[in-house]
Every structure is written in structure tokens, then in C-alpha cells.
Amino acid sequence: MRLDKFLKLSRIIKRRTLAKEVADQGRVTINGNQAKAASRVAIGDELAIRFGQKLVTLEVLDLKENVKKAEAESMYRIIQEEKITE
């Protein structure tokens, strides 16, 4: 599954266009490698996403094409959230 689609379906980011922008700005890594919007996401991958002054690391648990809002959080597990000070 594409990275931007996963971020939207899992409701980590609300819109796919915004997910694409975040990925293309270099704010997402998959297993430590810089990711673009079209990068492939697989079960077991570790994503690190930078939201402003926060870095969220999560593990991909499931890939589904159609997800209800209540089930969206079951697609990933947050490993770590840390504040970035620059």
C-alpha cells in the first residue's frame, strides 16, 4: 500500500493530499529510510513521522482498503512519541 494512502486510511493524517505533502517534504521515514508518498508500506514496517515539534514512531500492524473510523487505530501501534527541541 502507498504511504500516503496508509496515513489517510489509518487516520494519522486526515487528507491524502496533506499526507502526500508531509511525505514529499521529507518528514516521514520507513525503517530509517527517507520515504516519498508513493513508497510502499508493509506490515511490520516502522514509520517515523515529524509533526511540527513532535516525532511519532509507530509500527504498521495491518493494511486494509476499507476501514471504519472505530477500527482505524488497529492498523498501527505507537512505539514512541518525543518532543523535538531545536
Helices and strands as residue ranges (DSSP letters): H 3-9, H 16-24, E 28-30, E 33-34, E 46-51, E 54-60, G 69-75, E 76-83
